[in-house]
């Protein structure tokens, strides 16, 4: 064993019952985190929309397309385009 391997911190070795208590605590934290992510994502989906007056033009696989081009998809969110306005 090298010095680097001997310096790696490892978790304690415990009885299964003790491990199960710790695992259930961690599971509770993980579930709370997922609920928080769900709430944040729901808030993001409820953000109001704004009318886009500027004629944005994008380079795509089929050439240049604008938001007014009837052959393309035009749904987007302003926060994905204007990171400096956040």
N, C-alpha and C positions, 0 to 999 in steps of 0.2 A: 504494500500500500504506500502511495506517495504522500507527501505532506499535504498536497492540495486535496486529496481524497479524504484524509483524516480531519480536515478543517471544515468539511461540509456538514452543516447542521441537519440532523435527522430528527423526525418526531419521536416522541417517547414510545416505547412498546408497553402496551397496557392490556388489561383483560378485555375480553369481548364486550362485557356489559359496560365498562367504562367507555370503550370506543363507541358503542351504540348511543350513549348519552351525548357524546360530542358530535356524532354524525347527525343526530336529530336536531341539535342546536344549529349546526351548519345548514341543514335542510330548511329550517325555519328562516334563516337569513337569506338563503337562495330564493325562496318563495317570495319573501318581502321585496327583494330586489327585482324579481320579475314583475310583481304587481306595480312597482314604481315605474319600470320601463313601460308597462302597458298604459299607465296614466299619462306619462309624458308623450307617448305616441298618439294617444287619443287627443291630447291638447294640440299637438301638431296638426292632426287631421282637421280639427275644428278651427284652425286659423282662418280668418277671413281672406277673401280673394281681393285682388285689385285689378282694375282694368289696365291693360298694357297698351299704351298709346304709341310707344316707340316701335319702329319696324325692325325687329331683330331678324338677322339673316344667319343661317347656320349652314356649315358645310357638312353634308351627309354622304352616304354611299351612292346616292343618286343625284349628286350635285347640290347646288345651293337651294335652300328652302327657307321660306319666311313663315312667321306665325300665321299669316293670312293665306298661306298656300292651302287650298282645299284638299290636296292629296296627302297631307301629313297630319300627324297628331299634334294638337296644340295645347294640351293640358300640361301645365307646369306650375311650379311654385316659385315665387319671387325670391325666397330665401336661398334657393339653389343657385340663383344667378348673381345675387348682390350680397356676398359675404361681408363686404365692408360696411353695409348699412345696418347690420345686426347689432 
